Amino acid sequence: MIKYHLTMVYSFTIKKLSTRSLIVYKVIYDLFRIFWRQWYLVHKDLKMKYIKCMLIYLLLACLGCTSVEREKVQNTRVDLNNSLFPADISVVSEADLFALTEQQQQEFLNFYQQRIAKGYLPHEGVQHFLVSHLSNFTYYGKTHTASEAMTKNSGNCMSLAILTTAFSRLVGVDMDYQKMHSLPIYEKHGNVILSSSHVQSLLYDPSFVAEDDYIYLNRPAIVIDYFPQDDNIRSKRVNSNKFLAMYYVNRAAEFYISKDLESAFAYAKHAYLLDENNVSSINLLALLHKKKGDEESAERLYVAAMASSDVNISVLDNYVNLLIKQGKLTEAQDIKSRIENIYDPNPYHWLEKAQLARYKSEYDDAARFYRKVIKLAPYVKQAYFELHEVYLLQNDKQQAISILEKALPWLHEPKQKRQYKKQLYQLSATS
């Protein structure tokens, strides 16, 4: 079900954060959010003292962290080998992406004009339509155009943002997009893992006028979101090109899974043209070049992806596989050493690494990767049971018992809970 909330204050946008500065930013933002909720009506002079102190600390903490990062993300665009794929594969245009049928437009406008006539503001009219007409909007992983999302009454959070944009453009409501630091949705299709980023739509209040006696970090806006939660941490704003790139790379991944490599290339290429720092599009383009036998172009793309602050272990793993295939074992080992220290929030990347290490009887590595999974995503129940099996292979029964006990709060299916408790009883009885 679509949810929404009205918010008056947002964080400052610090572009291109490094991992370390992002952690600092998250902590300070959370403290600031708590402060603002409690002290929203405090006199401006006292408020200014607090804000100045917090901002000075934030800027000092982040300046040193981001100086190198700014240079890293300024990638040089890699030339793609367009001869590998047909040139006549078209992609959905931006106009078609946000287009609504005449009937859909009329349905929205009739409702919207009724709300305006009752005294509601334009951004409220858009929000009311979304809530009242799409209250049963269901979450599916599919990425739809605006018209498809409205017809099917379903789609992922990207689809909802696209539909919100279509309505907002129709009546001239100013809006933005904002990524969230929250648990993403992951889907696994064979050997391909899809990660769905959490994106919010911000509908700005057109009547807002800043008053001299108050401090505003940003314009008040209505947030349209699937899962608005107090523990979500807001990240950077996403401009229109980056948002569009996210759509096209989503579709590219869907085509890749269905083995339509030509369409996957066309959509991934379009995403890359819109945002050359979109690591997902670079990774997918590298895989497509490798599949067509152009390893040289694939390697250039992986090198470009590694220069981004958003590089993840999926990119590094794919690059390692390419280097091993090319016999560049020293370079491959250097990249593998980077993987140990990289921050990647996708628990399933680490789960696969744990399973591979276990298959190779590298039990220490397997245990370390399983613990990463549990730390990142304690809801991944599979990691607990497989880690307990690794501990048993290492003859560490106490650790095996301990990890099963930690899994119990995350078990909701009675059958699975009974299985874990039975295993715990048998281990405890023989210890």
C-alpha positions as CSV (number, residue, x, y, z in Angstrom):
1,M,0.0,0.0,0.0
2,I,1.2,3.5,-0.8
3,K,2.1,5.5,2.2
4,Y,3.1,9.2,2.5
5,H,4.1,11.7,5.0
6,L,4.6,15.5,5.2
7,T,8.0,16.7,6.2
8,M,9.3,20.2,6.7
9,V,13.1,19.6,7.1
10,Y,15.6,17.6,5.2
11,S,19.4,17.2,5.5
12,F,22.0,19.1,3.7
13,T,23.0,17.4,0.5
14,I,26.7,16.5,0.5
15,K,27.6,15.3,-3.0
16,K,29.7,12.2,-3.7
17,L,30.4,11.1,-0.1
18,S,33.1,8.6,0.6
19,T,32.1,5.6,2.8
20,R,33.8,7.1,5.9
21,S,32.3,10.5,5.5
22,L,28.9,8.9,4.8
23,I,29.0,7.2,8.2
24,V,29.8,10.6,9.9
25,Y,27.0,12.2,7.9
26,K,24.5,9.5,9.0
27,V,25.4,9.9,12.6
28,I,25.2,13.7,12.6
29,Y,22.0,13.7,10.6
30,D,20.3,11.4,13.0
31,L,21.3,13.5,15.9
32,F,20.2,16.6,14.1
33,R,16.8,15.1,13.2
34,I,16.2,14.2,16.9
35,F,17.2,17.7,17.9
36,W,15.0,19.3,15.3
37,R,11.9,17.3,16.3
38,Q,12.3,18.3,19.9
39,W,13.4,21.9,19.4
40,Y,11.5,23.0,16.3
41,L,10.0,26.0,18.1
42,V,13.1,27.1,20.0
43,H,14.0,30.7,19.5
44,K,16.1,31.4,16.4
45,D,19.2,32.7,18.3
46,L,19.6,29.5,20.4
47,K,18.8,27.4,17.4
48,M,21.4,29.1,15.3
49,K,24.1,28.3,17.9
50,Y,23.3,24.6,17.8
51,I,23.1,24.5,14.0
52,K,26.4,26.3,13.6
53,C,28.2,23.9,15.9
54,M,26.8,20.8,14.2
55,L,27.4,22.1,10.7
56,I,31.0,23.1,11.5
57,Y,31.7,19.6,12.9
58,L,30.0,18.0,9.9
59,L,31.9,20.1,7.3
60,L,35.3,19.5,9.1
61,A,34.6,15.8,9.3
62,C,33.6,15.5,5.7
63,L,36.1,17.8,4.0
64,G,39.1,15.5,4.5
65,C,37.1,12.4,3.6
66,T,35.7,13.7,0.3
67,S,38.7,15.5,-1.2
68,V,40.1,12.4,-2.9
69,E,36.6,11.0,-3.6
70,R,35.7,13.9,-5.8
71,E,38.5,13.1,-8.1
72,K,37.7,9.4,-8.1
73,V,34.2,9.8,-9.4
74,Q,35.1,12.0,-12.3
75,N,35.3,9.1,-14.7
76,T,36.4,9.3,-18.2
77,R,33.7,7.8,-20.4
78,V,34.7,4.4,-21.9
79,D,34.1,3.9,-25.6
80,L,31.7,1.0,-26.1
81,N,32.1,-1.5,-28.9
82,N,28.8,-0.8,-30.6
83,S,29.6,-3.3,-33.4
84,L,28.8,-6.2,-31.0
85,F,25.1,-5.5,-30.9
86,P,22.5,-4.3,-33.4
87,A,22.2,-0.6,-33.7
88,D,18.4,-0.5,-34.4
89,I,17.2,-1.6,-31.0
90,S,15.2,1.3,-29.6
91,V,14.6,2.2,-25.9
92,V,11.6,3.8,-24.3
93,S,11.9,7.6,-24.7
94,E,11.6,9.9,-21.8
95,A,8.3,11.3,-23.2
96,D,6.8,7.8,-23.5
97,L,8.1,6.8,-20.0
98,F,6.0,9.5,-18.4
99,A,3.1,9.5,-20.8
100,L,-0.4,8.8,-19.7
101,T,-3.4,7.9,-21.9
102,E,-6.1,10.5,-22.4
103,Q,-8.4,8.5,-20.2
104,Q,-5.8,8.3,-17.4
105,Q,-5.1,12.1,-17.7
106,Q,-8.8,12.9,-17.5
107,E,-9.3,10.7,-14.5
108,F,-6.5,12.4,-12.7
109,L,-7.4,15.9,-13.7
110,N,-11.1,15.5,-12.7
111,F,-10.1,14.4,-9.2
112,Y,-7.3,17.0,-9.0
113,Q,-9.5,20.0,-10.0
114,Q,-12.1,18.9,-7.4
115,R,-9.4,19.0,-4.7
116,I,-8.1,22.4,-5.8
117,A,-11.7,23.7,-5.8
118,K,-12.0,22.6,-2.1
119,G,-8.9,24.7,-1.3
120,Y,-6.2,22.1,-1.4
121,L,-2.7,23.1,-2.7
122,P,-1.5,21.6,-6.0
123,H,1.0,19.1,-4.4
124,E,-1.7,18.0,-2.0
125,G,-4.0,17.3,-5.0
126,V,-1.4,15.0,-6.5
127,Q,-0.8,13.2,-3.2
128,H,-4.5,12.8,-2.5
129,F,-5.0,11.1,-5.9
130,L,-2.2,8.7,-5.3
131,V,-3.5,7.7,-1.9
132,S,-7.2,7.5,-2.8
133,H,-6.9,5.9,-6.3
134,L,-3.9,3.7,-5.8
135,S,-4.4,2.6,-2.2
136,N,-4.1,-1.0,-3.3
137,F,-1.0,-0.4,-5.4
138,T,1.0,-3.6,-4.9
139,Y,4.8,-4.0,-4.8
140,Y,6.2,-6.1,-7.5
141,G,9.8,-6.1,-8.8
142,K,8.8,-5.0,-12.3
143,T,9.8,-1.6,-13.6
144,H,6.8,0.0,-15.4
145,T,6.2,3.2,-17.3
146,A,3.7,5.6,-15.8
147,S,0.8,4.4,-18.0
148,E,1.6,0.7,-17.3
149,A,1.9,1.3,-13.5
150,M,-1.5,3.0,-13.4
151,T,-3.1,0.3,-15.6
152,K,-1.7,-2.6,-13.6
153,N,-1.9,-0.8,-10.3
154,S,1.5,-2.3,-9.4
155,G,5.2,-1.9,-9.8
156,N,8.4,-1.3,-7.8
157,C,9.3,2.0,-6.0
158,M,10.8,3.2,-9.3
159,S,7.4,2.7,-11.0
160,L,5.7,4.7,-8.3
161,A,8.2,7.6,-8.6
162,I,7.6,7.5,-12.4
163,L,3.9,7.7,-12.0
164,T,4.2,10.5,-9.4
165,T,6.3,12.4,-11.9
166,A,3.7,12.0,-14.7
167,F,1.0,13.5,-12.5
168,S,3.2,16.3,-11.2
169,R,4.3,17.3,-14.7
170,L,0.7,17.3,-15.8
171,V,-0.2,20.1,-13.3
172,G,3.2,21.8,-12.9
173,V,4.0,20.6,-9.4
174,D,7.7,21.0,-8.7
175,M,9.4,17.8,-7.4
176,D,12.6,16.0,-6.7
177,Y,13.8,12.5,-6.1
178,Q,15.8,11.3,-3.1
179,K,17.6,8.0,-2.5
180,M,17.3,6.4,0.9
181,H,19.8,4.5,3.0
182,S,17.5,1.6,4.0
183,L,17.5,-2.1,3.5
184,P,17.1,-2.6,-0.2
185,I,15.0,-5.3,-1.8
186,Y,17.1,-8.1,-3.4
187,E,15.9,-10.7,-5.8
188,K,18.0,-13.6,-7.2
189,H,17.4,-15.0,-10.6
190,G,19.8,-17.9,-11.3
191,N,23.3,-16.3,-11.1
192,V,22.0,-12.8,-11.4
193,I,21.1,-10.7,-8.3
194,L,18.9,-7.7,-8.6
195,S,19.1,-4.9,-6.1
196,S,16.3,-2.4,-5.9
197,S,17.3,1.0,-4.5
198,H,14.8,2.9,-2.4
199,V,13.7,6.1,-4.0
200,Q,11.3,8.7,-2.7
201,S,9.4,11.4,-4.6
202,L,9.3,14.9,-3.0
203,L,6.4,17.1,-4.0
204,Y,7.2,20.7,-3.0
205,D,4.7,23.1,-1.4
206,P,4.2,25.9,-3.9
207,S,2.9,28.3,-1.2
208,F,6.0,28.1,1.0
209,V,7.6,31.4,1.7
210,A,10.6,31.5,4.1
211,E,10.2,33.7,7.2
212,D,13.0,35.7,8.5
213,D,12.6,34.4,12.1
214,Y,13.1,30.7,11.2
215,I,15.9,28.6,9.8
216,Y,15.0,26.2,7.0
217,L,17.3,23.5,5.7
218,N,15.1,22.9,2.7
219,R,11.7,23.6,1.3
220,P,8.7,21.7,2.9
221,A,7.5,18.9,0.8
222,I,5.2,15.9,0.8
223,V,7.1,12.6,0.5
224,I,5.5,9.9,-1.6
225,D,7.0,6.6,-0.6
226,Y,6.2,2.9,-0.2
227,F,7.9,2.4,3.2
228,P,8.4,5.7,5.1
229,Q,10.0,4.7,8.3
230,D,11.6,6.8,11.1
231,D,14.8,4.8,10.9
232,N,15.3,5.5,7.2
233,I,18.3,7.7,6.5
234,R,18.0,10.2,3.7
235,S,20.8,10.3,1.2
236,K,21.6,12.6,-1.7
237,R,19.0,14.1,-4.0
238,V,18.9,12.4,-7.4
239,N,18.8,14.7,-10.5
240,S,16.6,13.8,-13.4
241,N,19.4,12.2,-15.5
242,K,20.5,10.0,-12.6
243,F,16.9,9.0,-12.0
244,L,16.3,8.2,-15.6
245,A,19.6,6.2,-15.7
246,M,18.2,4.1,-12.7
247,Y,15.1,3.3,-14.8
248,Y,17.1,2.3,-17.9
249,V,19.5,0.1,-16.0
250,N,16.6,-1.6,-14.2
251,R,15.1,-2.5,-17.5
252,A,18.5,-3.6,-18.9
253,A,18.9,-6.0,-16.0
254,E,15.4,-7.4,-16.7
255,F,16.3,-8.0,-20.3
256,Y,19.6,-9.5,-19.3
257,I,17.8,-12.0,-17.1
258,S,15.5,-13.0,-19.9
259,K,18.6,-13.5,-22.2
260,D,17.6,-10.6,-24.5
261,L,21.2,-9.3,-24.7
262,E,20.5,-6.9,-27.5
263,S,17.9,-5.0,-25.6
264,A,20.0,-5.3,-22.4
265,F,22.8,-3.6,-24.2
266,A,20.6,-0.8,-25.6
267,Y,19.1,0.0,-22.2
268,A,22.4,-0.2,-20.3
269,K,24.1,2.0,-22.9
270,H,21.4,4.6,-22.6
271,A,21.7,4.5,-18.8
272,Y,25.5,5.0,-19.2
273,L,25.0,8.0,-21.5
274,L,22.7,9.6,-19.0
275,D,25.0,9.0,-16.0
276,E,28.6,7.8,-16.5
277,N,29.0,7.1,-12.8
278,N,26.1,4.6,-12.7
279,V,28.1,1.5,-11.6
280,S,25.3,-0.9,-12.3
281,S,25.2,0.1,-16.0
282,I,29.0,-0.1,-16.3
283,N,29.0,-3.6,-14.7
284,L,26.3,-4.8,-17.0
285,L,28.0,-3.4,-20.1
286,A,31.2,-5.1,-19.0
287,L,29.4,-8.4,-18.7
288,L,27.8,-7.9,-22.1
289,H,31.2,-7.1,-23.8
290,K,32.7,-10.2,-22.1
291,K,29.9,-12.4,-23.3
292,K,30.6,-11.2,-26.9
293,G,34.3,-11.9,-26.6
294,D,35.5,-8.3,-26.2
295,E,37.5,-8.7,-23.0
296,E,39.6,-5.6,-23.6
297,S,36.6,-3.3,-23.6
298,A,35.2,-5.2,-20.6
299,E,38.4,-4.6,-18.7
300,R,38.3,-0.9,-19.4
301,L,34.7,-0.8,-18.1
302,Y,35.7,-2.6,-14.9
303,V,38.6,-0.2,-14.4
304,A,36.1,2.8,-14.8
305,A,33.7,1.2,-12.4
306,M,36.4,0.8,-9.8
307,A,37.1,4.5,-9.9
308,S,33.7,5.2,-8.6
309,S,32.9,5.6,-4.9
310,D,29.8,3.3,-5.5
311,V,31.9,0.3,-6.6
312,N,30.6,-2.9,-5.1
313,I,31.9,-6.5,-4.7
314,S,29.8,-7.6,-7.6
315,V,31.9,-5.4,-9.9
316,L,35.2,-6.5,-8.2
317,D,34.2,-10.2,-8.4
318,N,33.4,-10.0,-12.0
319,Y,36.7,-8.2,-12.7
320,V,38.6,-10.9,-10.8
321,N,37.0,-13.6,-12.9
322,L,38.0,-11.8,-16.0
323,L,41.6,-11.4,-14.9
324,I,41.8,-15.1,-13.9
325,K,40.5,-16.0,-17.3
326,Q,43.2,-13.8,-18.9
327,G,45.9,-15.5,-16.7
328,K,46.6,-12.2,-14.8
329,L,46.8,-13.9,-11.4
330,T,48.8,-11.2,-9.6
331,E,46.3,-8.5,-10.6
332,A,43.4,-10.7,-9.7
333,Q,44.9,-11.3,-6.2
334,D,45.3,-7.5,-5.7
335,I,41.6,-7.0,-6.5
336,K,40.6,-9.9,-4.2
337,S,42.4,-8.2,-1.3
338,R,40.3,-5.1,-1.9
339,I,37.1,-7.1,-1.6
340,E,37.8,-7.9,2.1
341,N,37.6,-4.2,3.1
342,I,35.0,-2.8,0.8
343,Y,31.6,-1.7,2.1
344,D,28.8,-3.5,0.1
345,P,25.3,-3.4,1.7
346,N,24.1,-6.3,-0.5
347,P,24.0,-9.3,1.9
348,Y,23.6,-11.8,-0.9
349,H,26.9,-10.8,-2.5
350,W,28.6,-11.9,0.8
351,L,26.4,-15.0,1.1
352,E,27.6,-16.2,-2.3
353,K,31.2,-15.6,-1.3
354,A,30.6,-17.5,1.9
355,Q,29.1,-20.5,0.1
356,L,32.0,-20.5,-2.4
357,A,34.6,-20.4,0.3
358,R,32.8,-23.3,2.1
359,Y,32.7,-25.3,-1.1
360,K,36.5,-24.8,-1.4
361,S,36.9,-25.9,2.3
362,E,38.2,-22.5,3.2
363,Y,36.2,-22.5,6.4
364,D,37.8,-19.4,8.1
365,D,36.9,-17.3,5.1
366,A,33.4,-18.8,4.9
367,A,32.7,-18.0,8.5
368,R,34.0,-14.4,8.1
369,F,31.7,-13.8,5.1
370,Y,28.7,-15.4,6.8
371,R,29.2,-13.1,9.8
372,K,29.2,-10.1,7.3
373,V,25.9,-11.3,6.0
374,I,24.4,-11.5,9.5
375,K,25.8,-8.1,10.4
376,L,24.4,-6.4,7.3
377,A,21.1,-8.2,7.2
378,P,20.2,-10.3,10.3
379,Y,16.9,-11.2,8.6
380,V,18.8,-13.6,6.1
381,K,18.1,-16.7,8.1
382,Q,20.0,-19.0,5.7
383,A,23.3,-17.4,6.8
384,Y,22.8,-18.6,10.5
385,F,22.2,-22.2,9.6
386,E,25.0,-22.4,7.1
387,L,27.4,-20.7,9.5
388,H,26.5,-23.2,12.3
389,E,27.4,-26.0,9.8
390,V,30.7,-24.4,9.2
391,Y,31.4,-24.1,12.9
392,L,30.6,-27.9,13.2
393,L,33.1,-28.6,10.4
394,Q,35.6,-26.7,12.5
395,N,34.7,-28.7,15.6
396,D,33.5,-25.6,17.3
397,K,30.2,-26.8,18.8
398,Q,29.7,-23.9,21.2
399,Q,29.9,-21.4,18.4
400,A,27.4,-23.5,16.4
401,I,25.0,-23.4,19.3
402,S,25.5,-19.7,19.9
403,I,24.7,-18.8,16.2
404,L,21.6,-20.9,16.2
405,E,20.4,-19.2,19.3
406,K,20.9,-15.8,17.7
407,A,18.8,-16.9,14.7
408,L,15.7,-17.7,16.8
409,P,14.3,-14.1,17.0
410,W,14.4,-13.9,13.2
411,L,12.4,-17.1,12.6
412,H,8.7,-16.6,12.0
413,E,7.7,-19.8,10.3
414,P,6.7,-22.5,12.9
415,K,8.2,-25.3,10.9
416,Q,11.6,-23.6,10.5
417,K,11.7,-22.6,14.1
418,R,11.1,-26.2,15.2
419,Q,13.9,-27.3,12.9
420,Y,16.3,-24.8,14.5
421,K,15.2,-25.7,18.1
422,K,15.6,-29.4,17.4
423,Q,19.1,-28.9,16.1
424,L,19.9,-26.8,19.2
425,Y,18.5,-29.5,21.5
426,Q,20.6,-32.2,19.8
427,L,23.8,-30.1,20.0
428,S,23.2,-29.1,23.6
429,A,22.5,-32.7,24.6
430,T,25.9,-33.9,23.2
431,S,28.0,-31.0,24.4
